[in-house]
């Protein structure tokens, strides 16, 4: 079965401090805040970040529930992945900007693709893949 009319829109992650997360995604990772909406009745804010217009790409939805300061990431979530042209330079810049490098650049286990992992301020893993 094919579904050509379907399109992947976004991935949502819950964050404890929206300003801190926006600073990380729009700072060291270079994304743009595409839109942000407060929902006072529901006590939450949604912020969408990405590398271009939402209509052209998949983006990340950062959900901040006003009454929750931290989340348990759990064992089901894996990671987000970003393609980068220079993985060593990207890791150097991200670490200099305060990102936590949890796996330095190198070939993936059982393969040759060069990858690295950083964590965002809430502990979500982000895989960097040499392109």
N, C-alpha and C positions, 0 to 999 in steps of 0.2 A: 504494500500500500504506500503510495506517495502522497505527500501533503504539500504541494508547491505553494499553497497560499499561507502556510505557517511560516513564522519567522521568530527566532529567538530574540526576546526584547531586553530582559535584564536578569541579573542575579541579585537577590536581596540578602543583606547581612544586617544583623542587629548590632548597634554600637552603643557603648555606655556614655560617651561624651562626644556629641556631634561635632562641636567646634574642633576638638583634637583630631577627630577622624578626617574632617574636611581639610584641615591643615596638612595632614599626611598625604591624602590622595591628590590634592591639588598642588601641594608643594613638591616633595621629593619625587612623587610618581608622575607629576606633570599633567594630571587630568584637569578638566574644566568642570566647574559646578554648572550643570545644565539647567536644573530647576530645583526649587526648594519650596515646600508647602507645610505650614503648620496646621494641625488639626486639633484645636483646643478642646473640643468636645470629647475627643478620644484620647487626649493627652499624649500625642505623638507628633513627630515631624518626619517627613520623607525628604531626602535629598538625593538627587541623581547625579552621578559623576561619570565622565568618560572622556574619550579622545576625539570626539567629534559629535555631530548632530545625532540625536537619538534615532531619527528616522533612518540613519545610515549604518548603525552599528548596535551591538549589544553593550549595555551600560551596567553600572552597579548602582543599586538602590540601597542607600544607607538609611536604616530605620532606627530612629531614636525614640524609645518610649520614655517619657519624661520622668517616670517614677522608678526606673530601673537603671542602676549605675553600672552593672556588669552582668555578663552572661556566661554560662557554661557552654563552650563551643560544642562539646559532645564528641562522639566518635563517628558520626555519620558524615560530617562535612570533611572534605579533603582540602582543597585549596582553590585559589584563583590563579590564573596563569596569564603572563604577559610576555609577548615576544619582544626581544631587545636586540639591536644590531651589534652591540659590544658589551657582553655580559660582565667582563672584568671592570670596565669603566663604569657601567651602570651600578655594580655593587659598590665600587669605591665612592661614587657620588651619593648613593643612598645611605651608606654607613656614615659618611661625613655629614649628612643631613639628619642623622640621628636614628635611622632605621636599624632594626636588630637583624643582623645576618645570622641565620640559624643553620645554613648549609652553604659553604663557599662554592664558587663555580668549579665544576668538574663534570666528567661524563656521568650520565645516569647509570645506575646499577644495571648490569646486563644489557647495556646499549652504548651508543657513542654520542648521543645528543648531549650537549653541554648545558647543564642547568644549575641553578642556585635557588635558595629559598630565603625570603625575608619574612618578618612578621609585621603586621600593622599594629597600631596602638592597643587594639583589643585582643591581640594574639592570633588573629586569622593569618594563616600561611598564604604567601604569595610566591608562586613559582616564577622565576625568570628563565626564559628559554632563549638560548643563542639562536638568532635567525640569520 
